[in-house]
Amino acid sequence: MSTDNRSEAREGEKRSSKERKTEKTGVFGRLFGRRKKVSSVEADASAPVAPAEAVAVPEAAETPVTETSPVAPKPEAAAPIPEAPVAAAEDSPGTVGDEAGLESGKVPEAETSVQESEASETGKDEADKPDKPDKEEKRGLFSRLKQGLAKTRKQFVGTLDNLLYGDKEIDEEFLEELEEILLTSDLGVKTSYRLFSQVEEKVSHKELENPTHLRNFLQQEIGAILKQAEAPWEIDKKPYVIMTIGVNGVGKTTTIGKLAAIFTKQKKKVVLGAADTFRAAAVEQLTVWAERAGVPIIKQNMGADPAAVAFDTVQSAIKRDADIVIIDTAGRLHTKVNLMDELKKIQRVLDKALPGAPHEVLLVLDANTGQNAITQAQMFNEAIGVTGLVMTKLDGTAKGGVIVGVCDELKVPVRYIGIGESIRDLRSFDANDFVDALFDRK
């Protein structure tokens, strides 16, 4: 073989070896993770991966309700989350939206889902989640209470602080100004004079030597009075019958509706009785509240015997195996003997329907009436026997100090206080929180 032929043969073998090596690299490279570089044209040819991305879209939509999912929701999938509170708000007009949301529990669920999703995105510890909402809720409740008592705080504590401001000596002139402040703060005449007498005695024994000590003393004494009215509401009968009473316009029917929603949220079966048959609007209003709370209501035509409605309500509750019965009664002036006698009749009929009923006679008072609320409480208590109180509309008046006088003279538990229009603003009475909010301690 000539030299030229041998050279061509060697070059052919080199090319064959190079081609085999390239082919081997392409096959085994793909098998063992080594990929050869591809051109943009070849990359376009690998487009069949797109269907996998299309399948992933519904998975992203389910992510917000899956607590354990580490995948952050896509922007498109996150859009449905805020729809829950909006839908709840559309169910009823005005402030009813928030209320309906709370009754059904939809709003808290939506908020929880959002919080959990945000926590997973930021990498927060799962152990921190249960504590944070509790703390935020407690701060929110106290803030609403503090805001609700703003007018009363300005009228009573603000005026008191103006007297105590500066380096003053507690002399006779100082005590005269203090006495006037107490008497005009709607604490009640008896309560005001009792507090003032205690201050005079402390001053005479040199136990109160400066305004700061005086402020602390009044705060402690008011707190002690309110603490006596703080008691757990033990619902230990079934059905537990609550008879609500009060004068016209105090917010009785609204309070009943909110209580029904609160008890329902506590997984209790509630039945309402519309025994206010003198006012057609009262029956309609209570019916609306019953629908919002999702509870049955027993009612008759306007002008029917209120005691008969109360009797039928208890009988129906027994058949339904209900936990709580709330009877609405007509608002009436506490000075009208015939109207008070009718309440006594309802009370007797309830006892016939269920021995021992009513288990609670709940008096609803309006803080706007000031010291007149003390007189109402005394007369209803003498005629019927009040076992619990609800003080409403504390947010719209500077006369909220009347609750101190009522608690001091009546000495019955305050079950709830109203500091706004929504269900969240009808809250269980806590003496420490009330005093802290009144004296701006937090």
C-alpha positions as CSV (number, residue, x, y, z in Angstrom):
1,M,0.0,0.0,0.0
2,S,1.3,3.4,-0.9
3,T,2.1,6.0,1.5
4,D,-0.8,8.2,0.4
5,N,-3.2,5.3,0.9
6,R,-1.9,4.6,4.4
7,S,-2.4,8.3,5.3
8,E,-5.9,8.3,4.1
9,A,-6.7,5.1,6.0
10,R,-5.4,6.5,9.2
11,E,-7.4,9.7,8.8
12,G,-10.5,7.6,8.1
13,E,-10.0,5.6,11.3
14,K,-9.6,8.9,13.3
15,R,-12.8,10.2,11.9
16,S,-14.7,7.0,12.6
17,S,-13.3,7.0,16.2
18,K,-14.3,10.6,16.7
19,E,-17.9,9.9,15.4
20,R,-18.2,6.9,17.7
21,K,-17.0,8.9,20.7
22,T,-19.5,11.7,19.9
23,E,-22.3,9.2,19.5
24,K,-21.4,7.5,22.8
25,T,-21.3,10.8,24.6
26,G,-24.7,11.6,23.4
27,V,-26.3,8.3,24.5
28,F,-24.6,7.8,27.8
29,G,-24.6,11.4,28.6
30,R,-28.3,11.4,28.6
31,L,-28.4,8.2,30.7
32,F,-26.0,9.5,33.4
33,G,-27.1,13.1,33.5
34,R,-24.6,14.7,31.1
35,R,-26.5,16.6,28.5
36,K,-25.0,17.9,25.3
37,K,-25.6,21.5,24.4
38,V,-28.6,22.1,22.2
39,S,-29.5,24.9,20.0
40,S,-32.5,27.2,20.4
41,V,-34.2,25.2,17.7
42,E,-33.7,21.9,19.6
43,A,-34.9,23.6,22.8
44,D,-38.2,24.6,21.0
45,A,-38.6,21.0,20.0
46,S,-38.7,20.0,23.8
47,A,-42.0,22.0,24.2
48,P,-44.1,18.9,25.3
49,V,-43.1,19.8,28.9
50,A,-45.9,22.6,28.7
51,P,-48.8,20.2,29.6
52,A,-47.1,19.5,33.0
53,E,-47.2,23.3,33.8
54,A,-50.9,23.4,32.8
55,V,-51.7,20.6,35.2
56,A,-49.9,22.5,38.1
57,V,-52.4,25.4,38.0
58,P,-55.3,23.7,39.8
59,E,-52.8,22.4,42.4
60,A,-51.8,25.9,43.1
61,A,-55.4,26.9,43.6
62,E,-55.8,24.3,46.4
63,T,-52.6,25.4,48.2
64,P,-54.2,28.1,50.6
65,V,-56.4,25.5,52.3
66,T,-53.7,22.9,52.6
67,E,-51.8,23.7,55.8
68,T,-48.9,21.3,55.1
69,S,-48.2,22.4,51.6
70,P,-44.8,24.1,51.3
71,V,-45.7,25.6,47.9
72,A,-46.5,29.3,48.0
73,P,-49.8,30.1,46.2
74,K,-49.5,31.7,42.8
75,P,-50.9,35.2,42.4
76,E,-53.7,33.9,40.2
77,A,-54.7,31.3,42.8
78,A,-54.5,33.7,45.7
79,A,-57.3,35.8,44.4
80,P,-60.2,33.7,45.7
81,I,-59.0,34.0,49.4
82,P,-60.5,37.5,50.2
83,E,-63.9,36.5,48.6
84,A,-65.2,34.9,51.9
85,P,-65.6,38.2,53.9
86,V,-67.0,40.0,50.9
87,A,-69.7,37.3,50.4
88,A,-70.6,37.5,54.1
89,A,-70.9,41.2,53.9
90,E,-73.3,41.0,50.9
91,D,-75.7,38.7,52.8
92,S,-77.0,41.6,55.0
93,P,-76.8,45.4,54.7
94,G,-74.9,47.8,56.9
95,T,-73.1,46.4,59.9
96,V,-74.9,43.1,59.5
97,G,-72.2,41.9,57.2
98,D,-69.6,41.6,59.9
99,E,-72.1,40.1,62.2
100,A,-73.3,37.5,59.8
101,G,-69.7,36.6,59.1
102,L,-69.0,36.0,62.7
103,E,-72.2,34.0,63.2
104,S,-71.4,31.6,60.4
105,G,-67.7,31.4,61.1
106,K,-66.7,32.1,57.5
107,V,-64.7,35.2,58.2
108,P,-62.4,33.7,60.9
109,E,-61.7,30.7,58.6
110,A,-60.7,33.0,55.7
111,E,-58.5,35.0,58.0
112,T,-56.9,31.9,59.4
113,S,-56.1,30.6,55.9
114,V,-54.5,33.8,55.0
115,Q,-52.4,33.9,58.1
116,E,-51.2,30.3,57.6
117,S,-50.3,31.0,54.0
118,E,-48.3,34.1,54.9
119,A,-46.6,32.2,57.7
120,S,-45.5,29.4,55.4
121,E,-44.2,32.0,52.9
122,T,-42.1,33.8,55.5
123,G,-40.8,30.6,57.1
124,K,-42.3,31.3,60.6
125,D,-42.4,28.5,63.1
126,E,-45.7,26.6,63.3
127,A,-45.7,26.8,67.1
128,D,-46.1,30.5,67.0
129,K,-49.4,30.5,65.1
130,P,-51.8,29.6,67.9
131,D,-50.6,32.3,70.3
132,K,-50.4,35.2,68.0
133,P,-54.2,35.4,67.1
134,D,-55.1,35.2,70.8
135,K,-52.9,38.1,71.7
136,E,-54.0,40.1,68.7
137,E,-57.7,39.4,69.5
138,K,-57.2,40.3,73.2
139,R,-55.6,43.6,72.2
140,G,-58.3,44.3,69.7
141,L,-61.1,43.7,72.3
142,F,-59.4,46.0,74.8
143,S,-58.9,48.7,72.1
144,R,-62.6,48.6,71.2
145,L,-63.5,48.8,74.9
146,K,-61.1,51.7,75.4
147,Q,-62.5,53.5,72.4
148,G,-66.1,52.8,73.5
149,L,-65.5,54.4,76.9
150,A,-63.7,57.4,75.5
151,K,-66.6,59.9,76.2
152,T,-67.0,58.6,79.8
153,R,-63.2,58.7,80.4
154,K,-63.0,62.3,79.2
155,Q,-66.0,63.4,81.3
156,F,-65.0,61.7,84.5
157,V,-61.4,60.7,84.6
158,G,-60.3,63.7,82.4
159,T,-62.0,66.2,84.7
160,L,-60.6,64.4,87.7
161,D,-57.0,64.5,86.3
162,N,-57.4,68.3,85.7
163,L,-58.1,68.7,89.4
164,L,-55.2,66.4,90.4
165,Y,-52.7,67.9,88.0
166,G,-49.7,69.6,89.5
167,D,-48.3,69.8,93.0
168,K,-51.5,70.5,94.9
169,E,-52.3,70.3,98.5
170,I,-55.4,68.4,99.5
171,D,-57.3,71.1,101.4
172,E,-60.9,72.0,102.0
173,E,-61.2,73.8,98.6
174,F,-59.7,70.8,96.8
175,L,-62.2,68.4,98.5
176,E,-65.1,70.6,97.5
177,E,-64.1,70.4,93.9
178,L,-63.6,66.6,94.2
179,E,-67.1,66.2,95.7
180,E,-68.6,68.1,92.7
181,I,-66.8,66.0,90.2
182,L,-68.1,62.8,91.8
183,L,-71.7,64.0,92.0
184,T,-71.7,65.1,88.3
185,S,-70.0,62.0,86.9
186,D,-73.2,59.8,87.0
187,L,-71.7,57.4,89.6
188,G,-74.9,57.8,91.5
189,V,-75.6,60.0,94.6
190,K,-75.1,57.2,97.2
191,T,-72.0,55.9,95.6
192,S,-70.5,59.3,95.1
193,Y,-71.0,60.3,98.8
194,R,-69.7,56.9,100.0
195,L,-66.5,57.4,97.9
196,F,-66.1,61.0,99.1
197,S,-66.6,60.0,102.7
198,Q,-63.8,57.4,102.4
199,V,-61.5,60.0,100.8
200,E,-62.2,62.5,103.7
201,E,-61.4,59.8,106.2
202,K,-58.2,58.9,104.5
203,V,-57.1,62.5,104.3
204,S,-57.9,63.2,107.9
205,H,-55.7,60.2,108.9
206,K,-52.9,61.4,106.6
207,E,-53.2,58.3,104.4
208,L,-53.8,60.3,101.3
209,E,-51.2,63.1,101.1
210,N,-51.0,63.9,97.4
211,P,-53.2,63.8,94.3
212,T,-51.5,60.7,92.9
213,H,-52.4,58.6,95.9
214,L,-55.9,60.0,95.7
215,R,-56.3,58.9,92.0
216,N,-55.0,55.4,92.8
217,F,-57.4,55.1,95.7
218,L,-60.5,56.1,93.7
219,Q,-59.4,53.7,90.9
220,Q,-59.1,50.8,93.4
221,E,-62.4,51.5,95.1
222,I,-64.3,51.7,91.8
223,G,-62.6,48.5,90.7
224,A,-63.7,46.8,93.9
225,I,-67.3,47.8,93.3
226,L,-67.3,46.5,89.8
227,K,-65.5,43.3,90.8
228,Q,-68.5,42.4,92.9
229,A,-70.6,42.4,89.7
230,E,-68.3,40.1,87.9
231,A,-69.5,36.5,88.0
232,P,-69.5,33.6,85.6
233,W,-72.9,32.9,83.9
234,E,-73.6,29.3,84.8
235,I,-76.2,27.9,82.4
236,D,-76.9,24.7,84.3
237,K,-80.5,23.9,83.3
238,K,-81.9,22.6,80.1
239,P,-83.6,24.4,78.7
240,Y,-82.3,27.5,80.4
241,V,-85.0,30.2,80.3
242,I,-83.9,33.8,80.1
243,M,-86.6,36.5,80.5
244,T,-85.4,39.9,79.3
245,I,-87.0,43.1,80.7
246,G,-86.4,46.8,80.4
247,V,-87.9,50.1,79.4
248,N,-88.6,51.2,75.8
249,G,-85.6,51.9,73.6
250,V,-82.8,50.4,75.7
251,G,-81.9,47.9,73.0
252,K,-83.6,44.8,74.4
253,T,-84.5,43.1,71.1
254,T,-81.1,43.8,69.6
255,T,-79.4,42.4,72.7
256,I,-81.5,39.2,72.5
257,G,-80.5,38.8,68.8
258,K,-76.8,39.2,69.6
259,L,-77.0,36.8,72.6
260,A,-78.7,34.2,70.3
261,A,-75.8,34.5,67.9
262,I,-73.2,34.3,70.7
263,F,-74.9,31.2,72.2
264,T,-75.2,29.6,68.7
265,K,-71.5,30.1,68.1
266,Q,-71.0,28.2,71.4
267,K,-72.8,25.2,69.8
268,K,-75.9,25.7,71.9
269,K,-79.4,25.2,70.5
270,V,-81.4,28.4,71.1
271,V,-85.2,29.2,70.7
272,L,-86.5,32.8,70.8
273,G,-89.9,33.8,72.0
274,A,-91.5,37.1,70.7
275,A,-93.6,38.0,73.7
276,D,-93.6,41.7,72.8
277,T,-96.9,41.6,71.1
278,F,-97.8,45.2,71.5
279,R,-95.4,46.4,68.8
280,A,-95.5,44.8,65.4
281,A,-92.0,46.1,64.6
282,A,-90.6,44.3,67.7
283,V,-91.7,40.9,66.3
284,E,-90.4,41.7,62.9
285,Q,-87.1,42.9,64.3
286,L,-86.7,39.7,66.4
287,T,-87.6,37.6,63.4
288,V,-84.7,39.2,61.4
289,W,-82.3,38.5,64.2
290,A,-83.5,34.9,64.4
291,E,-82.8,34.4,60.7
292,R,-79.3,35.9,61.1
293,A,-78.5,33.6,64.0
294,G,-80.1,30.7,62.4
295,V,-82.4,29.9,65.3
296,P,-86.2,29.2,65.5
297,I,-88.6,31.8,66.8
298,I,-92.1,31.3,68.3
299,K,-94.5,34.2,67.7
300,Q,-98.2,35.0,67.4
301,N,-100.3,37.8,65.9
302,M,-100.0,41.3,67.2
303,G,-102.2,41.8,70.3
304,A,-101.9,38.2,71.5
305,D,-101.4,37.4,75.2
306,P,-97.6,37.7,75.9
307,A,-97.8,35.1,78.6
308,A,-99.3,32.6,76.1
309,V,-96.4,33.2,73.7
310,A,-93.9,32.7,76.5
311,F,-95.6,29.4,77.5
312,D,-95.6,28.1,73.9
313,T,-92.0,29.0,73.5
314,V,-90.9,26.9,76.5
315,Q,-93.0,24.0,75.3
316,S,-91.5,24.2,71.8
317,A,-88.0,24.4,73.3
318,I,-88.6,21.2,75.3
319,K,-89.8,19.4,72.2
320,R,-86.8,20.6,70.2
321,D,-84.4,19.6,73.0
322,A,-83.1,23.2,73.1
323,D,-80.4,24.4,75.5
324,I,-81.5,28.0,75.9
325,V,-84.8,29.9,75.6
326,I,-84.7,33.7,75.4
327,I,-88.1,35.5,75.9
328,D,-88.5,39.1,74.6
329,T,-91.0,41.3,76.5
330,A,-92.5,44.6,75.7
331,G,-90.7,47.7,76.9
332,R,-92.5,49.4,79.7
333,L,-92.1,52.3,82.1
334,H,-91.0,51.1,85.4
335,T,-93.5,53.5,87.1
336,K,-96.6,51.8,85.5
337,V,-97.9,49.3,88.0
338,N,-100.2,47.5,85.5
339,L,-97.4,46.9,83.1
340,M,-95.1,45.6,85.9
341,D,-98.0,43.3,86.9
342,E,-98.0,41.8,83.4
343,L,-94.3,40.9,83.8
344,K,-95.2,39.1,87.0
345,K,-97.9,37.2,85.1
346,I,-95.3,36.1,82.4
347,Q,-93.0,35.1,85.2
348,R,-95.7,32.9,86.8
349,V,-96.7,31.3,83.4
350,L,-93.1,30.4,82.7
351,D,-92.9,28.6,86.0
352,K,-96.0,26.6,85.0
353,A,-94.5,25.7,81.7
354,L,-91.2,24.6,83.3
355,P,-90.9,24.6,87.1
356,G,-88.1,26.9,88.2
357,A,-88.3,29.1,85.1
358,P,-87.3,31.7,84.3
359,H,-83.7,30.9,85.4
360,E,-82.5,34.4,84.6
361,V,-84.3,37.7,84.7
362,L,-82.1,39.8,82.5
363,L,-82.5,43.6,82.8
364,V,-81.2,45.7,79.9
365,L,-80.2,49.2,80.8
366,D,-79.2,52.1,78.5
367,A,-76.1,54.0,79.7
368,N,-77.5,57.1,78.0
369,T,-80.1,57.5,80.7
370,G,-77.4,58.2,83.3
371,Q,-78.5,58.0,86.9
372,N,-82.1,57.2,85.8
373,A,-80.8,53.7,85.1
374,I,-80.2,53.3,88.8
375,T,-83.8,54.1,89.5
376,Q,-85.0,51.7,86.8
377,A,-82.8,48.9,88.1
378,Q,-84.2,49.4,91.7
379,M,-87.8,49.3,90.7
380,F,-87.5,46.3,88.3
381,N,-85.6,44.5,91.0
382,E,-88.4,45.2,93.6
383,A,-91.2,44.1,91.2
384,I,-89.6,41.1,89.4
385,G,-86.3,40.2,91.0
386,V,-83.4,40.9,88.7
387,T,-80.7,38.3,88.5
388,G,-78.5,39.8,85.7
389,L,-77.7,43.0,83.9
390,V,-76.7,44.1,80.4
391,M,-75.5,47.7,80.0
392,T,-75.9,48.9,76.4
393,K,-74.7,51.9,74.4
394,L,-71.7,52.7,76.5
395,D,-69.9,53.9,73.4
396,G,-72.4,56.8,72.7
397,T,-72.4,58.5,76.0
398,A,-70.3,60.3,78.6
399,K,-72.6,58.9,81.4
400,G,-71.0,55.4,81.4
401,G,-70.1,55.9,85.1
402,V,-73.6,54.9,85.9
403,I,-72.6,51.3,85.8
404,V,-70.6,51.8,89.0
405,G,-73.7,53.1,90.8
406,V,-75.9,50.3,89.5
407,C,-73.4,47.7,90.6
408,D,-73.0,49.3,94.0
409,E,-76.7,49.5,94.7
410,L,-78.2,46.5,93.0
411,K,-75.3,44.0,93.6
412,V,-76.3,41.7,90.8
413,P,-73.9,40.3,88.1
414,V,-73.3,42.3,84.9
415,R,-73.5,39.7,82.2
416,Y,-72.6,41.8,79.1
417,I,-71.8,45.3,78.1
418,G,-72.5,46.9,74.8
419,I,-69.8,49.2,73.3
420,G,-70.9,49.3,69.7
421,E,-73.4,48.0,67.1
422,S,-71.8,44.7,65.9
423,I,-72.0,41.4,67.7
424,R,-68.3,41.7,68.7
425,D,-69.2,44.8,70.6
426,L,-71.5,42.9,73.0
427,R,-68.9,41.5,75.2
428,S,-68.7,39.7,78.6
429,F,-68.1,42.0,81.5
430,D,-64.6,42.0,82.9
431,A,-64.1,44.4,85.8
432,N,-60.3,44.7,85.5
433,D,-60.5,45.5,81.7
434,F,-63.3,48.0,82.3
435,V,-61.3,49.9,85.0
436,D,-58.1,49.8,83.0
437,A,-59.9,51.2,79.9
438,L,-61.7,53.9,82.0
439,F,-58.6,55.1,83.8
440,D,-56.4,54.6,80.6
441,R,-54.0,52.2,82.3
442,K,-52.8,50.3,79.2
